[in-house]
Amino acid sequence: MGKMFRFVPLLFVGLLAVLLTACGGGGGDSVRGAIAPADALAASADHFSQDVSSMTGKFTMKFTSGGSSVENQGDYAFESPNRFHMTMDVLGTKLELLMLPPDFYLYFPDRGWYQIDTNAFGINFEELEKYVNSRGPVDYSSIARQIKGLSQLPDEEIDGKSYLHYGGDVDFSTLADQLPGGIVDPGALETAKQAVSAVRTDAWVDGDTYLPRRLNMGFNFNPNAGRDFRMDMAMDILQYNQPVDIPAAPSNAHRLSELTSGQ
């Protein structure tokens, strides 16, 4: 399953953009009258944007091909406007990602911290910083408006509490076209657009606050007309507006190019 992992950074950044770009921005009116699914998710986005200054949670990323699958799990902490820390267990190896714009870092066991160079993984991190700081043109509300076939599904319980459940499909090419130019290598982005079609999106929101409790996104992709893969990501938000523990910038970080040079 090695080839598909070259798509992980782009796809992960895209999925995070759905949530993180909603932090900071306009407000919203009371959601008590938000009945239609599209109105409900738009109200959810407004309250998320207005009311959230920090959040912590966990996520699962599952890759499936044929009869085999790989599941990666992790935890994350976010503090407005742009500080982010994530740990992830990848095939038994614990990795860390630290975002302290303008700097981005990766931690590898037995190797230590590495500062991510511009254009690493086909992503221009200087442009990504500008995108995060400005929130960019893609926000939670616009995502909600782009969901096709959006419907309200039966309420579901998560950890003993009932949540409203909404679901539908988002066109991946539409999302990709809304990324500001320069963040992702155009060739890599076009390859991803050819490989991915619809993204199934489900959101569970609190009926009182309309803040999201869980966001699931799943899609099939076929890189380079090869074997079909599927990626499913479940993102749980466990706490809002509580103190978060985000590490300081490592003082002894190496350049990522040192790790990858000659390989």
Secondary structure by P-SEA (a helix, b strand, c coil): ccccccaaaaaaaaaaaaccccccccccccccccccaaaaaaaaaaaaacccccccccbbbbbbccccbbbbbbcccccccbbbbbbbbcccbbbbbbbcccccccccccccccccccccccccaaaaaaaaaacccccaaaaaaaccccccccccccccbbbbbbbbcccaaaaaaacccccccaaaaaaaaaaccbbbbbbbbbcccccccbbbbbbbbbccccbbbbbbbbbbbcccccbbbbbcccccccccccccccc
